[in-house]
Amino acid sequence: MDASKQSSVPRQLLILRHAKSSWADGFADDWERPLTDRGRRDATRIGELLRRLSLVPDAIITSDAVRAHTTARIAADAAGYAGKIEQSSSLYHAKPDTVIAVLQAVKAAAARTIMVVAHNPGLEDLVAQLTGEHVELPTAALVNVELPIQKWSELDLSAGARMIDLWRPADL
């Protein structure tokens, strides 16, 4: 594909809510909560889905909370993603504008598809503000959003994005 045609390809944002985490006592704070066995299974299933649908992202950015980073790693491994997973403390319980700022600053400028792994209610609000569609995102839910932008630095909440698909673990 020549450079002029490649630049007209829209960007895709995969929005993944972290998988099911433990509420068991013994963790110092919310940030440290690990995944449950179900959470690990669901993260694996989401990664397998990404591989099966040829949606393996070019870059992955995750909240640095244990449950989000673990979800990202398990899904990436199951998808066959070989790149680095970038952690961002800004994504821990981030509001939509913070997620947008993280994506605008992405270092992988050539990345056509980025997966962000974070938390609710911020991710549900992000989908709603980008697409105008209000969807419920249970743990390990994945949304595929098409963005009418050429560079990640152009992304904003008025981008006029389109939700392509939504997958919930219970539906897989």
N, CA, C and O of each residue as an XYZ file, in Angstrom:
688
protein
N       0.852     -1.175      0.000
C       0.000      0.000      0.000
C       0.892      1.230      0.000
O       1.836      1.316      0.785
N       0.593      2.194     -0.890
C       1.441      3.375     -0.908
C       1.097      4.289      0.265
O       0.056      4.134      0.904
N       1.983      5.240      0.536
C       1.853      6.082      1.727
C       0.568      6.900      1.718
O      -0.027      7.104      2.776
N       0.119      7.377      0.551
C      -1.096      8.192      0.503
C      -2.332      7.370      0.865
O      -3.226      7.870      1.547
N      -2.392      6.123      0.419
C      -3.526      5.267      0.767
C      -3.453      4.823      2.224
O      -4.478      4.727      2.899
N      -2.243      4.552      2.708
C      -2.082      4.109      4.086
C      -2.518      5.201      5.054
O      -3.113      4.900      6.088
N      -2.232      6.471      4.737
C      -2.570      7.557      5.658
C      -4.076      7.783      5.746
O      -4.543      8.387      6.712
N      -4.853      7.313      4.762
C      -6.294      7.518      4.800
C      -7.034      6.429      5.578
O      -8.252      6.506      5.744
N      -6.309      5.418      6.054
C      -6.923      4.353      6.836
C      -7.222      4.882      8.234
O      -6.319      5.389      8.900
N      -8.483      4.775      8.698
C      -8.805      5.280     10.034
C      -8.111      4.465     11.134
O      -7.674      3.336     10.911
N      -8.026      5.044     12.276
C      -7.452      4.369     13.438
C      -8.550      3.561     14.138
O      -9.734      3.886     14.049
N      -8.130      2.507     14.834
C      -9.058      1.710     15.634
C      -8.595      1.740     17.076
O      -7.403      1.645     17.368
N      -9.560      1.874     17.968
C      -9.295      1.840     19.393
C     -10.048      0.661     19.992
O     -11.273      0.575     19.904
N      -9.296     -0.241     20.599
C      -9.884     -1.363     21.322
C      -9.907     -0.972     22.793
O      -8.863     -0.706     23.389
N     -11.090     -0.938     23.367
C     -11.270     -0.513     24.753
C     -11.640     -1.745     25.563
O     -12.706     -2.329     25.370
N     -10.752     -2.136     26.470
C     -10.938     -3.358     27.266
C     -11.011     -3.008     28.741
O     -10.075     -2.440     29.306
N     -12.134     -3.354     29.358
C     -12.225     -3.218     30.807
C     -11.480     -4.397     31.431
O     -11.567     -5.523     30.943
N     -10.756     -4.134     32.501
C     -10.013     -5.203     33.169
C     -10.941     -6.364     33.503
O     -12.148     -6.182     33.666
N     -10.370     -7.550     33.604
C     -11.144     -8.757     33.919
C     -11.507     -8.783     35.403
O     -11.066     -7.939     36.183
N     -12.319     -9.770     35.771
C     -12.840     -9.919     37.135
C     -11.691     -9.996     38.144
O     -10.759    -10.786     37.995
N     -11.789     -9.156     39.166
C     -10.738     -9.127     40.185
C     -11.301     -9.527     41.541
O     -12.511     -9.539     41.763
N     -10.392     -9.849     42.423
C     -10.756    -10.337     43.750
C     -11.053     -9.198     44.709
O     -10.360     -8.181     44.736
N     -12.100     -9.398     45.495
C     -12.437     -8.468     46.570
C     -12.062     -9.061     47.921
O     -12.452     -8.536     48.964
N     -11.305    -10.155     47.902
C     -10.922    -10.813     49.160
C     -10.117     -9.858     50.036
O      -9.393     -8.993     49.541
N     -10.259    -10.032     51.321
C      -9.490     -9.219     52.272
C      -8.013     -9.550     52.147
O      -7.644    -10.598     51.618
N      -7.196     -8.677     52.622
C      -5.771     -8.943     52.652
C      -4.967     -8.105     51.683
O      -3.739     -8.197     51.674
N      -5.615     -7.287     50.865
C      -4.888     -6.432     49.944
C      -4.848     -5.031     50.528
O      -5.851     -4.531     51.037
N      -3.698     -4.412     50.452
C      -3.503     -3.107     51.072
C      -4.460     -2.053     50.518
O      -4.977     -1.226     51.270
N      -4.695     -2.079     49.225
C      -5.609     -1.103     48.639
C      -6.180     -1.614     47.316
O      -5.802     -2.678     46.825
N      -7.079     -0.846     46.767
C      -7.784     -1.203     45.532
C      -6.813     -1.478     44.380
O      -7.049     -2.382     43.578
N      -5.743     -0.722     44.293
C      -4.774     -0.843     43.204
C      -4.161     -2.238     43.131
O      -3.812     -2.698     42.044
N      -4.025     -2.915     44.261
C      -3.342     -4.209     44.332
C      -4.223     -5.422     44.028
O      -3.716     -6.543     43.972
N      -5.519     -5.227     43.833
C      -6.400     -6.380     43.666
C      -6.007     -7.238     42.467
O      -5.878     -6.717     41.359
N      -5.812     -8.557     42.665
C      -5.442     -9.460     41.572
C      -6.683     -9.979     40.846
O      -7.810     -9.780     41.302
N      -6.466    -10.637     39.728
C      -7.566    -11.282     39.009
C      -7.980    -12.569     39.711
O      -7.172    -13.242     40.351
N      -9.255    -12.887     39.574
C      -9.754    -14.187     40.018
C      -9.455    -15.216     38.929
O      -8.974    -14.862     37.853
N      -9.737    -16.473     39.207
C      -9.576    -17.508     38.176
C     -10.467    -17.198     36.976
O     -10.044    -17.342     35.828
N     -11.704    -16.771     37.246
C     -12.610    -16.403     36.146
C     -12.032    -15.248     35.339
O     -12.115    -15.246     34.111
N     -11.445    -14.264     36.024
C     -10.835    -13.129     35.339
C      -9.718    -13.565     34.410
O      -9.611    -13.061     33.292
N      -8.884    -14.497     34.858
C      -7.795    -15.006     34.016
C      -8.353    -15.742     32.797
O      -7.836    -15.591     31.690
N      -9.404    -16.538     32.999
C     -10.030    -17.251     31.871
C     -10.624    -16.263     30.868
O     -10.453    -16.417     29.659
N     -11.327    -15.244     31.381
C     -11.955    -14.261     30.488
C     -10.914    -13.451     29.717
O     -11.107    -13.175     28.533
N      -9.827    -13.069     30.360
C      -8.768    -12.326     29.668
C      -8.168    -13.180     28.556
O      -7.871    -12.676     27.472
N      -7.991    -14.463     28.823
C      -7.481    -15.383     27.798
C      -8.454    -15.465     26.629
O      -8.037    -15.431     25.471
N      -9.742    -15.573     26.921
C     -10.753    -15.673     25.861
C     -10.791    -14.408     25.005
O     -10.976    -14.488     23.791
N     -10.621    -13.259     25.622
C     -10.598    -12.003     24.855
C      -9.375    -11.979     23.945
O      -9.477    -11.582     22.784
N      -8.224    -12.399     24.458
C      -7.021    -12.464     23.625
C      -7.181    -13.418     22.454
O      -6.762    -13.118     21.336
N      -7.785    -14.558     22.713
C      -8.035    -15.531     21.634
C      -8.978    -14.945     20.591
O      -8.807    -15.181     19.395
N      -9.966    -14.186     21.036
C     -10.894    -13.516     20.125
C     -10.132    -12.524     19.233
O     -10.345    -12.485     18.022
N      -9.255    -11.735     19.831
C      -8.455    -10.780     19.058
C      -7.645    -11.488     17.977
O      -7.578    -11.030     16.837
N      -7.034    -12.604     18.347
C      -6.237    -13.370     17.378
C      -7.126    -13.926     16.272
O      -6.797    -13.813     15.091
N      -8.249    -14.524     16.654
C      -9.163    -15.154     15.695
C      -9.713    -14.135     14.696
O      -9.887    -14.451     13.519
N      -9.987    -12.915     15.160
C     -10.567    -11.884     14.300
C      -9.506    -11.005     13.625
O      -9.839    -10.024     12.960
N      -8.244    -11.358     13.798
C      -7.131    -10.559     13.252
C      -7.194     -9.109     13.731
O      -6.975     -8.177     12.957
N      -7.495     -8.936     15.016
C      -7.562     -7.612     15.630
C      -6.430     -7.392     16.634
O      -6.551     -6.567     17.540
N      -5.347     -8.120     16.476
C      -4.225     -7.957     17.399
C      -3.743     -6.508     17.278
O      -3.402     -6.061     16.183
N      -3.712     -5.774     18.393
C      -3.343     -4.354     18.314
C      -1.873     -4.158     17.970
O      -1.049     -5.062     18.117
N      -1.572     -2.950     17.509
C      -0.192     -2.561     17.243
C       0.488     -2.074     18.520
O       1.712     -2.121     18.641
N      -0.315     -1.607     19.466
C       0.209     -1.108     20.738
C      -0.842     -1.352     21.817
O      -2.043     -1.345     21.545
N      -0.374     -1.567     23.039
C      -1.260     -1.755     24.189
C      -0.804     -0.808     25.292
O       0.375     -0.749     25.641
N      -1.778     -0.066     25.834
C      -1.516      0.824     26.964
C      -2.495      0.432     28.068
O      -3.697      0.315     27.827
N      -1.982      0.231     29.271
C      -2.819     -0.226     30.366
C      -2.625      0.612     31.620
O      -1.563      1.191     31.850
N      -3.666      0.659     32.412
C      -3.547      1.193     33.769
C      -2.483      0.373     34.480
O      -2.286     -0.802     34.172
N      -1.807      0.989     35.422
C      -0.784      0.249     36.159
C      -1.344     -0.522     37.355
O      -0.581     -1.140     38.098
N      -2.660     -0.495     37.550
C      -3.263     -1.314     38.612
C      -3.030     -2.790     38.281
O      -3.045     -3.183     37.115
N      -2.819     -3.585     39.301
C      -2.487     -5.002     39.108
C      -3.520     -5.700     38.228
O      -3.144     -6.421     37.304
N      -4.802     -5.505     38.488
C      -5.839     -6.216     37.731
C      -5.864     -5.815     36.260
O      -6.132     -6.654     35.400
N      -5.590     -4.552     35.959
C      -5.581     -4.094     34.571
C      -4.333     -4.583     33.842
O      -4.423     -5.096     32.727
N      -3.180     -4.427     34.466
C      -1.943     -4.865     33.817
C      -1.952     -6.375     33.592
O      -1.504     -6.846     32.546
N      -2.455     -7.135     34.560
C      -2.525     -8.593     34.401
C      -3.481     -8.955     33.265
O      -3.184     -9.844     32.467
N      -4.613     -8.281     33.187
C      -5.559     -8.506     32.085
C      -4.876     -8.244     30.742
O      -4.991     -9.045     29.814
N      -4.166     -7.122     30.645
C      -3.487     -6.771     29.400
C      -2.464     -7.834     29.008
O      -2.390     -8.223     27.843
N      -1.681     -8.302     29.969
C      -0.633     -9.290     29.682
C      -1.230    -10.620     29.227
O      -0.762    -11.214     28.256
N      -2.264    -11.086     29.929
C      -2.883    -12.368     29.575
C      -3.543    -12.282     28.195
O      -3.374    -13.181     27.372
N      -4.292    -11.205     27.941
C      -4.949    -11.038     26.643
C      -3.909    -10.915     25.533
O      -4.073    -11.503     24.464
N      -2.847    -10.161     25.777
C      -1.790     -9.993     24.778
C      -1.133    -11.324     24.448
O      -0.910    -11.633     23.277
N      -0.825    -12.106     25.460
C      -0.204    -13.417     25.233
C      -1.118    -14.327     24.413
O      -0.668    -14.993     23.481
N      -2.401    -14.350     24.765
C      -3.348    -15.214     24.053
C      -3.572    -14.738     22.618
O      -3.871    -15.542     21.735
N      -3.429    -13.433     22.386
C      -3.621    -12.873     21.043
C      -2.398    -13.060     20.160
O      -2.493    -12.969     18.936
N      -1.249    -13.322     20.774
C      -0.012    -13.411     20.010
C       0.666    -12.064     19.837
O       1.501    -11.900     18.948
N       0.320    -11.109     20.669
C       0.930     -9.775     20.646
C       2.352     -9.882     21.179
O       2.572    -10.405     22.272
N       3.307     -9.392     20.419
C       4.715     -9.537     20.807
C       5.346     -8.220     21.253
O       6.513     -8.200     21.646
N       4.603     -7.133     21.200
C       5.162     -5.828     21.542
C       5.211     -5.577     23.040
O       4.839     -6.422     23.855
N       5.676     -4.405     23.362
C       5.760     -3.961     24.754
C       4.370     -3.489     25.197
O       3.618     -2.919     24.406
N       4.047     -3.730     26.450
C       2.808     -3.205     27.025
C       3.189     -1.997     27.870
O       3.914     -2.109     28.858
N       2.683     -0.843     27.457
C       2.993      0.394     28.171
C       2.021      0.560     29.344
O       0.810      0.412     29.186
N       2.565      0.866     30.508
C       1.734      1.121     31.683
C       1.639      2.620     31.919
O       2.615      3.353     31.764
N       0.447      3.060     32.296
C       0.230      4.469     32.590
C      -0.549      4.598     33.896
O      -1.679      4.122     34.008
N       0.061      5.239     34.863
C      -0.644      5.472     36.128
C      -1.822      6.420     35.929
O      -2.745      6.433     36.743
N      -1.804      7.212     34.860
C      -2.909      8.136     34.560
C      -4.205      7.407     34.243
O      -5.285      7.980     34.389
N      -4.118      6.138     33.807
C      -5.323      5.388     33.423
C      -6.042      4.747     34.615
O      -7.129      4.193     34.449
N      -5.451      4.814     35.807
C      -6.098      4.234     36.988
C      -7.314      5.084     37.337
O      -7.176      6.225     37.779
N      -8.508      4.522     37.137
C      -9.793      5.203     37.357
C      -9.883      6.537     36.612
O     -10.393      7.524     37.142
N      -9.382      6.549     35.378
C      -9.339      7.772     34.571
C     -10.694      8.146     34.006
O     -11.512      7.283     33.687
N     -10.917      9.429     33.888
C     -12.073      9.967     33.183
C     -11.741      9.985     31.686
O     -10.570      9.894     31.317
N     -12.758     10.101     30.818
C     -12.519     10.062     29.370
C     -11.457     11.041     28.872
O     -10.640     10.679     28.025
N     -11.454     12.265     29.379
C     -10.469     13.231     28.887
C      -9.036     12.825     29.217
O      -8.110     13.154     28.476
N      -8.853     12.118     30.318
C      -7.520     11.633     30.674
C      -7.103     10.495     29.742
O      -5.950     10.437     29.315
N      -8.033      9.591     29.426
C      -7.724      8.506     28.482
C      -7.345      9.108     27.126
O      -6.387      8.662     26.494
N      -8.086     10.108     26.686
C      -7.797     10.780     25.414
C      -6.390     11.386     25.452
O      -5.638     11.249     24.487
N      -6.031     12.040     26.532
C      -4.702     12.655     26.649
C      -3.597     11.600     26.572
O      -2.561     11.836     25.951
N      -3.807     10.450     27.193
C      -2.832      9.362     27.120
C      -2.686      8.891     25.673
O      -1.570      8.669     25.202
N      -3.799      8.741     24.972
C      -3.758      8.284     23.580
C      -3.143      9.334     22.649
O      -2.436      8.982     21.705
N      -3.403     10.609     22.905
C      -2.823     11.668     22.081
C      -1.300     11.679     22.169
O      -0.619     12.079     21.225
N      -0.779     11.242     23.295
C       0.668     11.259     23.524
C       1.340      9.933     23.181
O       2.517      9.738     23.486
N       0.603      9.024     22.549
C       1.147      7.704     22.275
C       2.441      7.808     21.459
O       2.544      8.582     20.507
N       3.414      7.006     21.867
C       4.733      7.041     21.215
C       4.735      6.267     19.896
O       5.541      6.555     19.011
N       3.852      5.301     19.759
C       3.792      4.470     18.547
C       2.924      5.169     17.502
O       1.800      4.746     17.231
N       3.455      6.234     16.925
C       2.685      7.063     15.987
C       2.146      6.282     14.803
O       1.083      6.612     14.277
N       2.864      5.249     14.375
C       2.432      4.459     13.224
C       1.353      3.435     13.583
O       0.800      2.791     12.691
N       1.050      3.276     14.851
C       0.071      2.277     15.287
C      -1.307      2.605     14.723
O      -1.843      3.687     14.960
N      -1.872      1.663     13.977
C      -3.232      1.824     13.447
C      -4.266      1.429     14.491
O      -5.340      2.025     14.568
N      -3.933      0.414     15.301
C      -4.864     -0.098     16.303
C      -4.177     -0.101     17.658
O      -3.107     -0.685     17.829
N      -4.812      0.562     18.616
C      -4.297      0.583     19.983
C      -5.363     -0.007     20.901
O      -6.552      0.277     20.756
N      -4.919     -0.829     21.842
C      -5.819     -1.328     22.872
C      -5.481     -0.629     24.176
O      -4.322     -0.575     24.586
N      -6.508     -0.096     24.821
C      -6.354      0.522     26.126
C      -7.100     -0.352     27.136
O      -8.245     -0.740     26.906
N      -6.439     -0.655     28.252
C      -7.026     -1.498     29.299
C      -7.111     -0.659     30.559
O      -6.101     -0.183     31.077
N      -8.340     -0.483     31.046
C      -8.522      0.390     32.208
C      -9.790      0.006     32.970
O     -10.145     -1.171     33.045
N     -10.469      1.008     33.536
C     -11.500      0.790     34.545
C     -12.806      1.519     34.215
O     -12.838      2.451     33.411
N     -13.858      1.070     34.852
C     -15.137      1.772     34.832
C     -15.192      2.696     36.039
O     -14.490      2.453     37.021
N     -15.997      3.739     35.997
C     -16.952      4.100     34.946
C     -16.313      4.838     33.773
O     -16.993      5.139     32.792
N     -15.035      5.131     33.857
C     -14.366      5.915     32.822
C     -14.469      5.342     31.424
O     -14.649      6.086     30.460
N     -14.356      4.000     31.298
C     -14.404      3.407     29.953
C     -15.803      3.470     29.361
O     -15.947      3.737     28.168
N     -16.846      3.230     30.166
C     -18.214      3.364     29.645
C     -18.460      4.807     29.216
O     -19.075      5.054     28.179
N     -17.981      5.756     30.013
C     -18.134      7.170     29.666
C     -17.355      7.509     28.403
O     -17.823      8.301     27.585
N     -16.174      6.923     28.230
C     -15.368      7.155     27.034
C     -16.098      6.678     25.779
O     -16.173      7.406     24.788
N     -16.632      5.469     25.819
C     -17.376      4.942     24.675
C     -18.563      5.847     24.364
O     -18.809      6.175     23.203
N     -19.296      6.250     25.392
C     -20.471      7.102     25.193
C     -20.089      8.446     24.577
O     -20.757      8.930     23.664
N     -19.018      9.040     25.078
C     -18.625     10.357     24.572
C     -18.033     10.281     23.161
O     -18.226     11.196     22.360
N     -17.325      9.210     22.858
C     -16.749      9.072     21.515
C     -17.790      8.715     20.469
O     -17.762      9.242     19.357
N     -18.714      7.816     20.819
C     -19.626      7.245     19.818
C     -21.080      7.685     19.960
O     -21.863      7.536     19.022
N     -21.449      8.222     21.116
C     -22.841      8.551     21.369
C     -23.669      7.352     21.792
O     -24.876      7.475     22.004
N     -23.029      6.183     21.919
C     -23.721      4.963     22.335
C     -23.385      4.644     23.778
O     -22.220      4.634     24.178
N     -24.432      4.382     24.553
C     -24.249      4.048     25.961
C     -24.333      2.529     26.100
O     -25.382      1.927     25.872
N     -23.208      1.922     26.479
C     -23.159      0.472     26.623
C     -22.630      0.122     28.013
O     -21.831      0.851     28.601
N     -23.097     -1.002     28.509
C     -22.602     -1.506     29.782
C     -21.376     -2.369     29.509
O     -21.395     -3.239     28.638
N     -20.315     -2.117     30.260
C     -19.086     -2.884     30.106
C     -18.807     -3.670     31.381
O     -18.189     -3.152     32.311
N     -19.260     -4.918     31.424
C     -18.887     -5.754     32.566
C     -17.387     -6.049     32.488
O     -16.731     -5.684     31.512
N     -16.859     -6.693     33.492
C     -15.433     -7.011     33.466
C     -15.100     -7.819     32.217
O     -15.868     -8.684     31.794
N     -13.939     -7.520     31.636
C     -13.392     -8.163     30.436
C     -14.215     -7.906     29.172
O     -14.088     -8.644     28.195
N     -15.050     -6.875     29.179
C     -15.768     -6.499     27.961
C     -14.815     -5.722     27.057
O     -13.960     -4.972     27.528
N     -14.981     -5.916     25.758
C     -14.120     -5.293     24.755
C     -14.971     -4.565     23.732
O     -15.941     -5.120     23.215
N     -14.610     -3.324     23.439
C     -15.296     -2.523     22.427
C     -14.282     -2.168     21.338
O     -13.147     -1.790     21.628
N     -14.711     -2.297     20.080
C     -13.895     -1.902     18.938
C     -14.499     -0.623     18.370
O     -15.648     -0.609     17.928
N     -13.715      0.446     18.388
C     -14.179      1.759     17.936
C     -13.316      2.222     16.762
O     -12.087      2.189     16.827
N     -13.979      2.650     15.694
C     -13.272      3.223     14.551
C     -13.237      4.736     14.716
O     -14.259      5.370     14.979
N     -12.048      5.301     14.558
C     -11.840      6.733     14.754
C     -11.503      7.402     13.423
O     -10.595      6.950     12.725
N     -12.214      8.470     13.057
C     -11.948      9.147     11.792
C     -10.780     10.126     11.914
O     -10.927     11.319     11.649
N      -9.625      9.609     12.316
C      -8.428     10.434     12.481
C      -7.272      9.764     11.742
O      -7.304      8.563     11.473
N      -6.270     10.544     11.426
C      -5.078     10.017     10.768
C      -3.913      9.869     11.738
O      -3.022      9.045     11.530
N      -3.928     10.678     12.806
C      -2.867     10.629     13.814
C      -3.519     10.617     15.192
O      -4.560     11.239     15.406
N      -2.893      9.903     16.120
C      -3.442      9.826     17.473
C      -3.499     11.201     18.130
O      -4.353     11.443     18.983
N      -2.615     12.086     17.750
C      -2.616     13.436     18.327
C      -3.872     14.221     17.947
O      -4.176     15.232     18.580
N      -4.606     13.772     16.923
C      -5.844     14.437     16.490
C      -7.070     14.015     17.297
O      -8.132     14.626     17.182
N      -6.927     12.984     18.103
C      -8.073     12.430     18.823
C      -8.614     13.410     19.854
O      -7.857     14.010     20.616
N      -9.925     13.560     19.867
C     -10.591     14.289     20.943
C     -11.978     13.682     21.127
O     -12.385     12.807     20.363
N     -12.692     14.143     22.128
C     -13.988     13.538     22.458
C     -15.071     13.869     21.439
O     -16.166     13.312     21.505
N     -14.786     14.762     20.501
C     -15.767     15.077     19.460
C     -15.362     14.454     18.133
O     -15.762     14.927     17.069
N     -14.572     13.401     18.197
C     -14.005     12.795     16.987
C     -15.038     12.140     16.074
O     -14.717     11.838     14.924
N     -16.257     11.911     16.537
C     -17.249     11.271     15.675
C     -16.928      9.815     15.411
O     -17.062      9.334     14.286
N     -16.509      9.125     16.436
C     -16.125      7.719     16.320
C     -17.359      6.845     16.107
O     -18.492      7.250     16.366
N     -17.095      5.635     15.627
C     -18.176      4.682     15.373
C     -17.849      3.363     16.072
O     -16.760      2.814     15.906
N     -18.802      2.866     16.853
C     -18.595      1.578     17.495
C     -18.807      0.492     16.449
O     -19.867      0.401     15.829
N     -17.765     -0.335     16.264
C     -17.815     -1.423     15.290
C     -18.419     -2.668     15.927
O     -19.257     -3.341     15.326
N     -17.989     -2.967     17.141
C     -18.462     -4.182     17.802
C     -18.229     -4.100     19.297
O     -17.441     -3.287     19.780
N     -18.933     -4.962     20.018
C     -18.827     -5.085     21.471
C     -18.885     -6.568     21.807
O     -19.776     -7.287     21.355
N     -17.930     -7.011     22.602
C     -17.911     -8.410     23.038
C     -17.875     -8.454     24.556
O     -17.101     -7.744     25.198
N     -18.718     -9.290     25.107
C     -18.725     -9.545     26.547
C     -18.382    -11.013     26.750
O     -18.813    -11.860     25.967
N     -17.607    -11.329     27.797
C     -17.199    -12.727     28.003
C     -18.363    -13.721     28.003
O     -18.224    -14.841     27.513
N     -19.504    -13.313     28.551
C     -20.653    -14.216     28.601
C     -21.161    -14.582     27.201
O     -21.822    -15.606     27.024
N     -20.847    -13.741     26.208
C     -21.313    -13.972     24.842
C     -20.328    -14.767     23.988
O     -20.643    -15.136     22.857
N     -19.142    -15.031     24.522
C     -18.109    -15.710     23.722
C     -18.239    -17.212     23.818
O     -17.454    -17.940     23.210
